[in-house]
C-alpha cells in the first residue's frame, strides 16, 4: 500500500495531502487571530464579559487539540 505524507511543522500532525495540511494550518491561524482579538478586548476593559472569557477558554482548548493532532493518512 502506497501512502503519502507531508509535515507542516515539527509540532503539527502529519497529513495525507497538501490540502489537509493547508486547512489545518489555516484553522490554527484563525483560532490564533480570534484569541488575540479577545485578548485585546479583555485588556481594554476592567471586566470582560463572562462569555468572552469562556470563548477564550474554548479557543485555547481547540488550539491545543489541533496542535496535539491526529495522524491522518492518505488512502
PDB file of N, CA, C and O in Angstrom:
ATOM      1  N   UNK A   1       0.841  -1.172   0.000  1.00  0.00           N
ATOM      2  CA  UNK A   1       0.000   0.000   0.000  1.00  0.00           C
ATOM      3  C   UNK A   1       0.893   1.245   0.000  1.00  0.00           C
ATOM      4  O   UNK A   1       1.772   1.384   0.851  1.00  0.00           O
ATOM      5  N   UNK A   2       0.667   2.122  -0.934  1.00  0.00           N
ATOM      6  CA  UNK A   2       1.457   3.347  -1.054  1.00  0.00           C
ATOM      7  C   UNK A   2       0.760   4.487  -0.319  1.00  0.00           C
ATOM      8  O   UNK A   2      -0.395   4.798  -0.610  1.00  0.00           O
ATOM      9  N   UNK A   3       1.457   5.115   0.633  1.00  0.00           N
ATOM     10  CA  UNK A   3       0.886   6.235   1.392  1.00  0.00           C
ATOM     11  C   UNK A   3       1.803   7.436   1.262  1.00  0.00           C
ATOM     12  O   UNK A   3       3.028   7.312   1.261  1.00  0.00           O
ATOM     13  N   UNK A   4       1.174   8.617   1.151  1.00  0.00           N
ATOM     14  CA  UNK A   4       1.929   9.857   1.006  1.00  0.00           C
ATOM     15  C   UNK A   4       1.651  10.736   2.207  1.00  0.00           C
ATOM     16  O   UNK A   4       0.497  10.902   2.603  1.00  0.00           O
ATOM     17  N   UNK A   5       2.701  11.304   2.794  1.00  0.00           N
ATOM     18  CA  UNK A   5       2.551  12.183   3.942  1.00  0.00           C
ATOM     19  C   UNK A   5       3.369  13.453   3.711  1.00  0.00           C
ATOM     20  O   UNK A   5       4.383  13.437   3.014  1.00  0.00           O
ATOM     21  N   UNK A   6       2.912  14.544   4.307  1.00  0.00           N
ATOM     22  CA  UNK A   6       3.724  15.754   4.313  1.00  0.00           C
ATOM     23  C   UNK A   6       3.592  16.377   5.693  1.00  0.00           C
ATOM     24  O   UNK A   6       2.511  16.345   6.281  1.00  0.00           O
ATOM     25  N   UNK A   7       4.663  16.940   6.217  1.00  0.00           N
ATOM     26  CA  UNK A   7       4.655  17.530   7.547  1.00  0.00           C
ATOM     27  C   UNK A   7       4.631  19.043   7.421  1.00  0.00           C
ATOM     28  O   UNK A   7       5.437  19.619   6.690  1.00  0.00           O
ATOM     29  N   UNK A   8       3.710  19.694   8.131  1.00  0.00           N
ATOM     30  CA  UNK A   8       3.594  21.146   8.103  1.00  0.00           C
ATOM     31  C   UNK A   8       4.644  21.766   9.003  1.00  0.00           C
ATOM     32  O   UNK A   8       5.386  22.647   8.568  1.00  0.00           O
ATOM     33  N   UNK A   9       4.722  21.324  10.249  1.00  0.00           N
ATOM     34  CA  UNK A   9       5.698  21.787  11.220  1.00  0.00           C
ATOM     35  C   UNK A   9       6.092  20.589  12.065  1.00  0.00           C
ATOM     36  O   UNK A   9       5.439  19.546  12.020  1.00  0.00           O
ATOM     37  N   UNK A  10       7.160  20.740  12.834  1.00  0.00           N
ATOM     38  CA  UNK A  10       7.566  19.648  13.700  1.00  0.00           C
ATOM     39  C   UNK A  10       6.471  19.306  14.706  1.00  0.00           C
ATOM     40  O   UNK A  10       6.290  18.136  15.044  1.00  0.00           O
ATOM     41  N   UNK A  11       5.735  20.317  15.190  1.00  0.00           N
ATOM     42  CA  UNK A  11       4.706  20.076  16.192  1.00  0.00           C
ATOM     43  C   UNK A  11       3.346  19.766  15.572  1.00  0.00           C
ATOM     44  O   UNK A  11       2.428  19.361  16.286  1.00  0.00           O
ATOM     45  N   UNK A  12       3.199  19.944  14.279  1.00  0.00           N
ATOM     46  CA  UNK A  12       1.910  19.718  13.618  1.00  0.00           C
ATOM     47  C   UNK A  12       1.750  18.244  13.276  1.00  0.00           C
ATOM     48  O   UNK A  12       2.738  17.538  13.078  1.00  0.00           O
ATOM     49  N   UNK A  13       0.510  17.782  13.205  1.00  0.00           N
ATOM     50  CA  UNK A  13       0.296  16.387  12.815  1.00  0.00           C
ATOM     51  C   UNK A  13       0.667  16.150  11.358  1.00  0.00           C
ATOM     52  O   UNK A  13       0.766  17.092  10.572  1.00  0.00           O
ATOM     53  N   UNK A  14       0.867  14.908  11.013  1.00  0.00           N
ATOM     54  CA  UNK A  14       1.169  14.546   9.629  1.00  0.00           C
ATOM     55  C   UNK A  14      -0.142  14.429   8.866  1.00  0.00           C
ATOM     56  O   UNK A  14      -1.109  13.850   9.362  1.00  0.00           O
ATOM     57  N   UNK A  15      -0.171  14.984   7.653  1.00  0.00           N
ATOM     58  CA  UNK A  15      -1.384  14.988   6.849  1.00  0.00           C
ATOM     59  C   UNK A  15      -1.161  14.227   5.564  1.00  0.00           C
ATOM     60  O   UNK A  15      -0.037  14.114   5.076  1.00  0.00           O
ATOM     61  N   UNK A  16      -2.241  13.708   5.025  1.00  0.00           N
ATOM     62  CA  UNK A  16      -2.162  12.926   3.814  1.00  0.00           C
ATOM     63  C   UNK A  16      -1.996  13.743   2.552  1.00  0.00           C
ATOM     64  O   UNK A  16      -1.367  13.286   1.599  1.00  0.00           O
ATOM     65  N   UNK A  17      -2.550  14.949   2.527  1.00  0.00           N
ATOM     66  CA  UNK A  17      -2.465  15.763   1.317  1.00  0.00           C
ATOM     67  C   UNK A  17      -2.063  17.189   1.674  1.00  0.00           C
ATOM     68  O   UNK A  17      -2.146  17.608   2.828  1.00  0.00           O
ATOM     69  N   UNK A  18      -1.637  17.905   0.680  1.00  0.00           N
ATOM     70  CA  UNK A  18      -1.296  19.318   0.879  1.00  0.00           C
ATOM     71  C   UNK A  18      -2.534  20.117   1.268  1.00  0.00           C
ATOM     72  O   UNK A  18      -2.436  21.063   2.050  1.00  0.00           O
ATOM     73  N   UNK A  19      -3.694  19.749   0.735  1.00  0.00           N
ATOM     74  CA  UNK A  19      -4.931  20.450   1.074  1.00  0.00           C
ATOM     75  C   UNK A  19      -5.273  20.280   2.550  1.00  0.00           C
ATOM     76  O   UNK A  19      -5.714  21.229   3.198  1.00  0.00           O
ATOM     77  N   UNK A  20      -5.072  19.081   3.082  1.00  0.00           N
ATOM     78  CA  UNK A  20      -5.327  18.836   4.502  1.00  0.00           C
ATOM     79  C   UNK A  20      -4.355  19.626   5.371  1.00  0.00           C
ATOM     80  O   UNK A  20      -4.748  20.210   6.381  1.00  0.00           O
ATOM     81  N   UNK A  21      -3.104  19.640   4.979  1.00  0.00           N
ATOM     82  CA  UNK A  21      -2.102  20.382   5.740  1.00  0.00           C
ATOM     83  C   UNK A  21      -2.411  21.868   5.719  1.00  0.00           C
ATOM     84  O   UNK A  21      -2.286  22.544   6.740  1.00  0.00           O
ATOM     85  N   UNK A  22      -2.814  22.379   4.562  1.00  0.00           N
ATOM     86  CA  UNK A  22      -3.158  23.790   4.430  1.00  0.00           C
ATOM     87  C   UNK A  22      -4.374  24.141   5.272  1.00  0.00           C
ATOM     88  O   UNK A  22      -4.383  25.168   5.950  1.00  0.00           O
ATOM     89  N   UNK A  23      -5.389  23.304   5.236  1.00  0.00           N
ATOM     90  CA  UNK A  23      -6.593  23.543   6.032  1.00  0.00           C
ATOM     91  C   UNK A  23      -6.262  23.547   7.523  1.00  0.00           C
ATOM     92  O   UNK A  23      -6.775  24.378   8.272  1.00  0.00           O
ATOM     93  N   UNK A  24      -5.419  22.636   7.946  1.00  0.00           N
ATOM     94  CA  UNK A  24      -5.003  22.565   9.346  1.00  0.00           C
ATOM     95  C   UNK A  24      -4.273  23.841   9.757  1.00  0.00           C
ATOM     96  O   UNK A  24      -4.563  24.417  10.805  1.00  0.00           O
ATOM     97  N   UNK A  25      -3.338  24.275   8.936  1.00  0.00           N
ATOM     98  CA  UNK A  25      -2.573  25.480   9.233  1.00  0.00           C
ATOM     99  C   UNK A  25      -3.468  26.714   9.270  1.00  0.00           C
ATOM    100  O   UNK A  25      -3.331  27.551  10.161  1.00  0.00           O
ATOM    101  N   UNK A  26      -4.383  26.834   8.311  1.00  0.00           N
ATOM    102  CA  UNK A  26      -5.292  27.981   8.276  1.00  0.00           C
ATOM    103  C   UNK A  26      -6.247  27.978   9.460  1.00  0.00           C
ATOM    104  O   UNK A  26      -6.591  29.043   9.974  1.00  0.00           O
ATOM    105  N   UNK A  27      -6.679  26.813   9.899  1.00  0.00           N
ATOM    106  CA  UNK A  27      -7.554  26.716  11.065  1.00  0.00           C
ATOM    107  C   UNK A  27      -6.836  27.184  12.312  1.00  0.00           C
ATOM    108  O   UNK A  27      -7.403  27.933  13.108  1.00  0.00           O
ATOM    109  N   UNK A  28      -5.604  26.758  12.494  1.00  0.00           N
ATOM    110  CA  UNK A  28      -4.825  27.202  13.655  1.00  0.00           C
ATOM    111  C   UNK A  28      -4.606  28.709  13.601  1.00  0.00           C
ATOM    112  O   UNK A  28      -4.699  29.383  14.627  1.00  0.00           O
ATOM    113  N   UNK A  29      -4.319  29.241  12.424  1.00  0.00           N
ATOM    114  CA  UNK A  29      -4.123  30.688  12.291  1.00  0.00           C
ATOM    115  C   UNK A  29      -5.391  31.456  12.641  1.00  0.00           C
ATOM    116  O   UNK A  29      -5.321  32.500  13.290  1.00  0.00           O
ATOM    117  N   UNK A  30      -6.547  30.952  12.218  1.00  0.00           N
ATOM    118  CA  UNK A  30      -7.817  31.620  12.524  1.00  0.00           C
ATOM    119  C   UNK A  30      -8.099  31.593  14.022  1.00  0.00           C
ATOM    120  O   UNK A  30      -8.569  32.582  14.585  1.00  0.00           O
ATOM    121  N   UNK A  31      -7.815  30.469  14.665  1.00  0.00           N
ATOM    122  CA  UNK A  31      -8.008  30.380  16.116  1.00  0.00           C
ATOM    123  C   UNK A  31      -7.074  31.358  16.824  1.00  0.00           C
ATOM    124  O   UNK A  31      -7.490  32.057  17.748  1.00  0.00           O
ATOM    125  N   UNK A  32      -5.819  31.411  16.394  1.00  0.00           N
ATOM    126  CA  UNK A  32      -4.861  32.336  17.000  1.00  0.00           C
ATOM    127  C   UNK A  32      -5.308  33.791  16.835  1.00  0.00           C
ATOM    128  O   UNK A  32      -5.170  34.590  17.761  1.00  0.00           O
ATOM    129  N   UNK A  33      -5.842  34.135  15.661  1.00  0.00           N
ATOM    130  CA  UNK A  33      -6.307  35.507  15.411  1.00  0.00           C
ATOM    131  C   UNK A  33      -7.515  35.843  16.289  1.00  0.00           C
ATOM    132  O   UNK A  33      -7.593  36.936  16.850  1.00  0.00           O
ATOM    133  N   UNK A  34      -8.450  34.905  16.405  1.00  0.00           N
ATOM    134  CA  UNK A  34      -9.628  35.139  17.248  1.00  0.00           C
ATOM    135  C   UNK A  34      -9.221  35.275  18.707  1.00  0.00           C
ATOM    136  O   UNK A  34      -9.753  36.124  19.421  1.00  0.00           O
ATOM    137  N   UNK A  35      -8.290  34.455  19.154  1.00  0.00           N
ATOM    138  CA  UNK A  35      -7.820  34.506  20.549  1.00  0.00           C
ATOM    139  C   UNK A  35      -7.116  35.836  20.812  1.00  0.00           C
ATOM    140  O   UNK A  35      -7.292  36.425  21.879  1.00  0.00           O
ATOM    141  N   UNK A  36      -6.331  36.309  19.864  1.00  0.00           N
ATOM    142  CA  UNK A  36      -5.638  37.589  20.014  1.00  0.00           C
ATOM    143  C   UNK A  36      -6.638  38.744  20.093  1.00  0.00           C
ATOM    144  O   UNK A  36      -6.452  39.679  20.870  1.00  0.00           O
ATOM    145  N   UNK A  37      -7.695  38.673  19.288  1.00  0.00           N
ATOM    146  CA  UNK A  37      -8.723  39.717  19.323  1.00  0.00           C
ATOM    147  C   UNK A  37      -9.429  39.737  20.678  1.00  0.00           C
ATOM    148  O   UNK A  37      -9.680  40.810  21.227  1.00  0.00           O
ATOM    149  N   UNK A  38      -9.745  38.581  21.211  1.00  0.00           N
ATOM    150  CA  UNK A  38     -10.369  38.516  22.536  1.00  0.00           C
ATOM    151  C   UNK A  38      -9.429  39.072  23.604  1.00  0.00           C
ATOM    152  O   UNK A  38      -9.872  39.759  24.524  1.00  0.00           O
ATOM    153  N   UNK A  39      -8.158  38.782  23.488  1.00  0.00           N
ATOM    154  CA  UNK A  39      -7.181  39.306  24.458  1.00  0.00           C
ATOM    155  C   UNK A  39      -7.104  40.829  24.380  1.00  0.00           C
ATOM    156  O   UNK A  39      -7.036  41.501  25.410  1.00  0.00           O
ATOM    157  N   UNK A  40      -7.113  41.376  23.160  1.00  0.00           N
ATOM    158  CA  UNK A  40      -7.085  42.845  23.007  1.00  0.00           C
ATOM    159  C   UNK A  40      -8.310  43.479  23.648  1.00  0.00           C
ATOM    160  O   UNK A  40      -8.206  44.506  24.318  1.00  0.00           O
ATOM    161  N   UNK A  41      -9.466  42.868  23.441  1.00  0.00           N
ATOM    162  CA  UNK A  41     -10.694  43.395  24.019  1.00  0.00           C
ATOM    163  C   UNK A  41     -10.652  43.313  25.545  1.00  0.00           C
ATOM    164  O   UNK A  41     -11.024  44.264  26.232  1.00  0.00           O
ATOM    165  N   UNK A  42     -10.201  42.185  26.065  1.00  0.00           N
ATOM    166  CA  UNK A  42     -10.132  41.995  27.513  1.00  0.00           C
ATOM    167  C   UNK A  42      -9.193  43.006  28.164  1.00  0.00           C
ATOM    168  O   UNK A  42      -9.464  43.484  29.265  1.00  0.00           O
ATOM    169  N   UNK A  43      -8.101  43.330  27.497  1.00  0.00           N
ATOM    170  CA  UNK A  43      -7.157  44.300  28.038  1.00  0.00           C
ATOM    171  C   UNK A  43      -7.710  45.724  27.998  1.00  0.00           C
ATOM    172  O   UNK A  43      -7.248  46.592  28.739  1.00  0.00           O
ATOM    173  N   UNK A  44      -8.687  45.961  27.145  1.00  0.00           N
ATOM    174  CA  UNK A  44      -9.258  47.307  27.002  1.00  0.00           C
ATOM    175  C   UNK A  44     -10.350  47.586  28.027  1.00  0.00           C
ATOM    176  O   UNK A  44     -10.826  48.718  28.125  1.00  0.00           O
ATOM    177  N   UNK A  45     -10.749  46.591  28.783  1.00  0.00           N
ATOM    178  CA  UNK A  45     -11.815  46.762  29.771  1.00  0.00           C
ATOM    179  C   UNK A  45     -11.390  46.152  31.104  1.00  0.00           C
ATOM    180  O   UNK A  45     -10.577  45.229  31.145  1.00  0.00           O
ATOM    181  N   UNK A  46     -11.947  46.676  32.187  1.00  0.00           N
ATOM    182  CA  UNK A  46     -11.625  46.135  33.509  1.00  0.00           C
ATOM    183  C   UNK A  46     -12.342  44.821  33.786  1.00  0.00           C
ATOM    184  O   UNK A  46     -11.808  43.953  34.477  1.00  0.00           O
ATOM    185  N   UNK A  47     -13.548  44.673  33.251  1.00  0.00           N
ATOM    186  CA  UNK A  47     -14.357  43.488  33.497  1.00  0.00           C
ATOM    187  C   UNK A  47     -14.891  42.926  32.179  1.00  0.00           C
ATOM    188  O   UNK A  47     -16.003  43.258  31.770  1.00  0.00           O
ATOM    189  N   UNK A  48     -14.100  42.072  31.508  1.00  0.00           N
ATOM    190  CA  UNK A  48     -14.609  41.499  30.254  1.00  0.00           C
ATOM    191  C   UNK A  48     -15.828  40.613  30.536  1.00  0.00           C
ATOM    192  O   UNK A  48     -15.874  39.943  31.567  1.00  0.00           O
ATOM    193  N   UNK A  49     -16.803  40.604  29.642  1.00  0.00           N
ATOM    194  CA  UNK A  49     -17.986  39.756  29.835  1.00  0.00           C
ATOM    195  C   UNK A  49     -17.593  38.284  29.986  1.00  0.00           C
ATOM    196  O   UNK A  49     -16.625  37.821  29.382  1.00  0.00           O
ATOM    197  N   UNK A  50     -18.355  37.569  30.793  1.00  0.00           N
ATOM    198  CA  UNK A  50     -18.076  36.157  31.045  1.00  0.00           C
ATOM    199  C   UNK A  50     -18.029  35.355  29.746  1.00  0.00           C
ATOM    200  O   UNK A  50     -17.214  34.443  29.608  1.00  0.00           O
ATOM    201  N   UNK A  51     -18.890  35.687  28.806  1.00  0.00           N
ATOM    202  CA  UNK A  51     -18.893  34.981  27.523  1.00  0.00           C
ATOM    203  C   UNK A  51     -17.571  35.102  26.783  1.00  0.00           C
ATOM    204  O   UNK A  51     -17.153  34.169  26.097  1.00  0.00           O
ATOM    205  N   UNK A  52     -16.917  36.239  26.918  1.00  0.00           N
ATOM    206  CA  UNK A  52     -15.611  36.417  26.265  1.00  0.00           C
ATOM    207  C   UNK A  52     -14.563  35.544  26.926  1.00  0.00           C
ATOM    208  O   UNK A  52     -13.720  34.958  26.246  1.00  0.00           O
ATOM    209  N   UNK A  53     -14.608  35.455  28.235  1.00  0.00           N
ATOM    210  CA  UNK A  53     -13.655  34.622  28.959  1.00  0.00           C
ATOM    211  C   UNK A  53     -13.868  33.150  28.591  1.00  0.00           C
ATOM    212  O   UNK A  53     -12.909  32.419  28.344  1.00  0.00           O
ATOM    213  N   UNK A  54     -15.120  32.731  28.559  1.00  0.00           N
ATOM    214  CA  UNK A  54     -15.427  31.354  28.178  1.00  0.00           C
ATOM    215  C   UNK A  54     -15.027  31.075  26.736  1.00  0.00           C
ATOM    216  O   UNK A  54     -14.524  29.996  26.424  1.00  0.00           O
ATOM    217  N   UNK A  55     -15.251  32.046  25.859  1.00  0.00           N
ATOM    218  CA  UNK A  55     -14.852  31.883  24.447  1.00  0.00           C
ATOM    219  C   UNK A  55     -13.342  31.711  24.330  1.00  0.00           C
ATOM    220  O   UNK A  55     -12.864  30.868  23.572  1.00  0.00           O
ATOM    221  N   UNK A  56     -12.602  32.507  25.079  1.00  0.00           N
ATOM    222  CA  UNK A  56     -11.140  32.399  25.051  1.00  0.00           C
ATOM    223  C   UNK A  56     -10.696  31.029  25.545  1.00  0.00           C
ATOM    224  O   UNK A  56      -9.780  30.430  24.981  1.00  0.00           O
ATOM    225  N   UNK A  57     -11.342  30.533  26.596  1.00  0.00           N
ATOM    226  CA  UNK A  57     -11.007  29.197  27.110  1.00  0.00           C
ATOM    227  C   UNK A  57     -11.294  28.119  26.068  1.00  0.00           C
ATOM    228  O   UNK A  57     -10.497  27.198  25.893  1.00  0.00           O
ATOM    229  N   UNK A  58     -12.420  28.230  25.383  1.00  0.00           N
ATOM    230  CA  UNK A  58     -12.763  27.253  24.351  1.00  0.00           C
ATOM    231  C   UNK A  58     -11.787  27.313  23.176  1.00  0.00           C
ATOM    232  O   UNK A  58     -11.408  26.279  22.627  1.00  0.00           O
ATOM    233  N   UNK A  59     -11.383  28.524  22.794  1.00  0.00           N
ATOM    234  CA  UNK A  59     -10.398  28.656  21.719  1.00  0.00           C
ATOM    235  C   UNK A  59      -9.061  28.051  22.137  1.00  0.00           C
ATOM    236  O   UNK A  59      -8.392  27.407  21.329  1.00  0.00           O
ATOM    237  N   UNK A  60      -8.673  28.252  23.384  1.00  0.00           N
ATOM    238  CA  UNK A  60      -7.433  27.649  23.879  1.00  0.00           C
ATOM    239  C   UNK A  60      -7.507  26.123  23.800  1.00  0.00           C
ATOM    240  O   UNK A  60      -6.545  25.467  23.400  1.00  0.00           O
ATOM    241  N   UNK A  61      -8.651  25.569  24.184  1.00  0.00           N
ATOM    242  CA  UNK A  61      -8.821  24.117  24.135  1.00  0.00           C
ATOM    243  C   UNK A  61      -8.796  23.603  22.693  1.00  0.00           C
ATOM    244  O   UNK A  61      -8.188  22.572  22.405  1.00  0.00           O
ATOM    245  N   UNK A  62      -9.457  24.326  21.797  1.00  0.00           N
ATOM    246  CA  UNK A  62      -9.468  23.924  20.387  1.00  0.00           C
ATOM    247  C   UNK A  62      -8.060  23.978  19.804  1.00  0.00           C
ATOM    248  O   UNK A  62      -7.655  23.083  19.062  1.00  0.00           O
ATOM    249  N   UNK A  63      -7.320  25.023  20.138  1.00  0.00           N
ATOM    250  CA  UNK A  63      -5.949  25.188  19.645  1.00  0.00           C
ATOM    251  C   UNK A  63      -5.062  24.048  20.141  1.00  0.00           C
ATOM    252  O   UNK A  63      -4.264  23.494  19.385  1.00  0.00           O
ATOM    253  N   UNK A  64      -5.212  23.706  21.417  1.00  0.00           N
ATOM    254  CA  UNK A  64      -4.417  22.621  21.990  1.00  0.00           C
ATOM    255  C   UNK A  64      -4.739  21.290  21.308  1.00  0.00           C
ATOM    256  O   UNK A  64      -3.842  20.495  21.030  1.00  0.00           O
ATOM    257  N   UNK A  65      -6.010  21.059  21.045  1.00  0.00           N
ATOM    258  CA  UNK A  65      -6.410  19.815  20.379  1.00  0.00           C
ATOM    259  C   UNK A  65      -5.835  19.735  18.967  1.00  0.00           C
ATOM    260  O   UNK A  65      -5.392  18.671  18.534  1.00  0.00           O
ATOM    261  N   UNK A  66      -5.840  20.844  18.259  1.00  0.00           N
ATOM    262  CA  UNK A  66      -5.286  20.851  16.898  1.00  0.00           C
ATOM    263  C   UNK A  66      -3.770  20.711  16.913  1.00  0.00           C
ATOM    264  O   UNK A  66      -3.200  20.033  16.058  1.00  0.00           O
ATOM    265  N   UNK A  67      -3.119  21.343  17.874  1.00  0.00           N
ATOM    266  CA  UNK A  67      -1.665  21.255  17.943  1.00  0.00           C
ATOM    267  C   UNK A  67      -1.230  19.833  18.289  1.00  0.00           C
ATOM    268  O   UNK A  67      -0.216  19.342  17.792  1.00  0.00           O
ATOM    269  N   UNK A  68      -2.010  19.181  19.146  1.00  0.00           N
ATOM    270  CA  UNK A  68      -1.736  17.804  19.523  1.00  0.00           C
ATOM    271  C   UNK A  68      -1.897  16.905  18.305  1.00  0.00           C
ATOM    272  O   UNK A  68      -1.060  16.047  18.025  1.00  0.00           O
ATOM    273  N   UNK A  69      -2.986  17.122  17.598  1.00  0.00           N
ATOM    274  CA  UNK A  69      -3.216  16.487  16.312  1.00  0.00           C
ATOM    275  C   UNK A  69      -3.453  14.988  16.324  1.00  0.00           C
ATOM    276  O   UNK A  69      -3.122  14.274  17.270  1.00  0.00           O
ATOM    277  N   UNK A  70      -4.028  14.564  15.248  1.00  0.00           N
ATOM    278  CA  UNK A  70      -4.272  13.161  14.976  1.00  0.00           C
ATOM    279  C   UNK A  70      -3.641  12.852  13.636  1.00  0.00           C
ATOM    280  O   UNK A  70      -3.783  13.632  12.694  1.00  0.00           O
ATOM    281  N   UNK A  71      -2.962  11.753  13.534  1.00  0.00           N
ATOM    282  CA  UNK A  71      -2.302  11.392  12.272  1.00  0.00           C
ATOM    283  C   UNK A  71      -3.352  11.007  11.234  1.00  0.00           C
ATOM    284  O   UNK A  71      -4.141  10.083  11.432  1.00  0.00           O
ATOM    285  N   UNK A  72      -3.339  11.738  10.130  1.00  0.00           N
ATOM    286  CA  UNK A  72      -4.265  11.458   9.030  1.00  0.00           C
ATOM    287  C   UNK A  72      -3.482  10.810   7.899  1.00  0.00           C
ATOM    288  O   UNK A  72      -2.426  11.301   7.500  1.00  0.00           O
ATOM    289  N   UNK A  73      -3.989   9.745   7.403  1.00  0.00           N
ATOM    290  CA  UNK A  73      -3.305   9.033   6.329  1.00  0.00           C
ATOM    291  C   UNK A  73      -4.068   9.159   5.021  1.00  0.00           C
ATOM    292  O   UNK A  73      -5.298   9.111   5.010  1.00  0.00           O
ATOM    293  N   UNK A  74      -3.365   9.314   3.949  1.00  0.00           N
ATOM    294  CA  UNK A  74      -3.984   9.348   2.615  1.00  0.00           C
ATOM    295  C   UNK A  74      -4.337   7.921   2.224  1.00  0.00           C
ATOM    296  O   UNK A  74      -3.602   6.981   2.528  1.00  0.00           O
ATOM    297  N   UNK A  75      -5.440   7.775   1.565  1.00  0.00           N
ATOM    298  CA  UNK A  75      -5.871   6.434   1.129  1.00  0.00           C
ATOM    299  C   UNK A  75      -5.062   5.964  -0.053  1.00  0.00           C
ATOM    300  O   UNK A  75      -5.284   4.861  -0.553  1.00  0.00           O
TER     301      UNK A  75
END
